[in-house]
Amino acid sequence: MRRSDRLDFTAAFEQGWIQYKSNFTKLIGLGAMIALPPVFFHFSITAGVILTLIFEGFLMILLANSVVCASKGLKNDVFASPNLLLNYAKNGFLISILLFPLLLVGAVLAVIPSIAFFSVFMFTFFIIARRQKFAVDAMMDSLREGNGYRLPLFLFAFIFYASATLAFFLAQIFIPLGFIAGAAITPYFFSVIYEFYDQLETK
């Protein structure tokens, strides 16, 4: 069913930038950790795949949690809770197993399907962080949350992919340059995703 109200595309980018700048020091470390596993693809595809599957989903949930806490002015005490960290790690690994192959297959077929997959499931990390849901349930919730807003979410995902592609090409020129670009842009785009998610939560 198509919803009659619209997402404020411009406001999401602007507010995301404000939150990113205000909380840069809280987010950049996780951005760097997320940017690290893809670096290993330059040396060994096997190592890149293994590290991505083990760590990327988990790190993205941690980043989503940090974005939420920073935006809401909440204390981020996730590292004081071993049970919560274990829950994030298990769900993150499951997301990696389920989601990243879809993104890869979509990218091999054509870039557009991969972008579409990402736009459908990009709220998954925030749903796990905020609602403590199981990975599959969080993916289904992400699917439902975006109903009626597919075009603006797809356009956002396209911009995100274009930025990630730029970081990839920078890495071909000079690996540390691509790493720095990836570390810098990922927390910003996660901040924007959260702004879209927050808009949907209030509708």
N, C-alpha and C positions, 0 to 999 in steps of 0.2 A: 504494500500500500504506500502510495506517495504522500509524504507529509506536506502540508501547505506552508509551513514556516521554513525559513532558510538558515543555513549556517552562515555566520559572519566570517567570511574567508579572510578579509583584511585584518579584522580584529584579532583573529587567531594568530596570524603571523606577527602582528605588532605586540600583542601581550606575551607571546612566546619569546620574542626578542627581549622584552623587558625582564621577564623572569630569568632568561638565560644570562643576561648581563648581571643581574642582581645576585645570582647564585652560581656564578661561573666557577668559583673555587670548589664548590660542593659537587659539581657535576663533571668537571673536566677529567678528573681521575678515572671515573667509570667510562667516560668517552674514550680515553686512551686505552683502557683495558679491552673495550669492545673493538677498537681498531687494530689490536695486536694480532689475534688469530689469523685474519686475512693476510697479514704480512708473510706468514709461513708458506702460503701458496707459491710465493716467489722462489722458495727453496725446495719444497716438497709438497706435491698435491695431497699425498696421503696425510702428512702432518697437518696441513691446512684443514682438510676435511674433518679429521679426528678432533682437533682443537676447537673447530667451529661447532661441531655437534655437542661436545662436552660443555663448552663454556658460554657460547654466544647467547643462547636463550636465557640462561641463568643471569648473565651480566645485564641483559636488556631488562629483565624484571627488576633487578637491583636499581638500574637507572630510572625505570618508571617509578619505582617507590621513592627514590630520591627527588625526582621532579615533583611528585605529589606532595611530599613533606615540605619541600622548599616553597612551593606555591601556596600551600596552606599555612605556612609558618609553624609546622609541627616538628617535634623532635624526631630525628631519624635514628631509632635505636634498634634497627634490624640486626646489627651485629652483636647485640646483647641477647639475642634470642636464637639459640642453636636450632630449636624446632622450626622456627620460621625460616631460617636460612636453609635447612634441609628441605622444607616444603618448596621453597623457591628453586632449589637445585633440582629436585625431582621434576617439578613442572617445567622448568627451563629446558631440561634435557628432552622431555616429551615434546615440547613445542619444537625444539630443534629437529627431532626425528620426523614430526608431522609436517611442519611448515616449511622448513628450508628446502627439502626436496621438491615441494610444490613450486617454490620460487625458482629453483634451478631449472626444473622441467619447463616452466613457463618461459624462462629466459632463453632456453635452447630452442623452443618452438618459435618464439618471437618475444620481443621485450614486453609488448602490451599485455599478454596474459599474466606475466610475472608481476607487473605493476598492478593489475586488477586484483590478483591474489593478495598482494600486500595491502591494498586499500581496504579489502574486506576484513582482514584479520589484524590490522595494526593496533586495535584497542586491546588485544588479548593481554599484553603485558601489564596494562594499567588495571584491567579487571582482576587479574591475579593479585596485583599489589594492593588494590583497594578492597576487594571483596573476598580474598583468600580462596578463590575458586579453583577447582581442578582444571588442568590445562584444556581438555577437550570442551568442558562446559564454558570456559572463558572464551574459546574460539567461537563457539556457537553464539554466545552473548554478543561478541564483537560483530558477528554476522548480522544479528538482529538489530543492534544499536545503529548500524549504518543504513538500514532500510529507508529509502526515500531520499538519501543524500549521496547516492553513488557517484554522481558526476563531480561534485566538489571534492569528495574524498579521493577520487581517481586523479583529479588534477593535482591535488596535494602530493599524492604518491608519485606522480610523474615528475614533479619538481624535486622531490626527495631523491628519486632515482637519477635524475640528471646531475644532481650535486654529488651523489655517490660515484657516478661514472667519472666525473671530473677528478675526484680523489683517486680513483683507480688509474687514470691516465697520468696523473702527477706521480703516482708510485712507479710507473714505468720509466719515468724520467729520472726520478731519485726517490728511492724507497722511503727515507725519513720524511720527505715532503708529503707523500701520499698518506703516511701514518699521521702526521700532524693535522692534515686536512680532515681525515676521517675522525680523529679524536675531537676536533673542534665542531664539526657540523652535526655529528650524531646527537649530542645533548640538546642542541638548538632545535633540531627537528622533533625530538621527543617532547620538548617543551611545547611545540606547536601542536603535536598530536594530542597532548593533554588538554590544551585549550579547546580543541574540537570535541574531545571527550567530555569535558566539563560543560560545554554548550549543550551537548546531547543529553547529559544528565539533568539539566534544568528545563528541558522542553517537555 
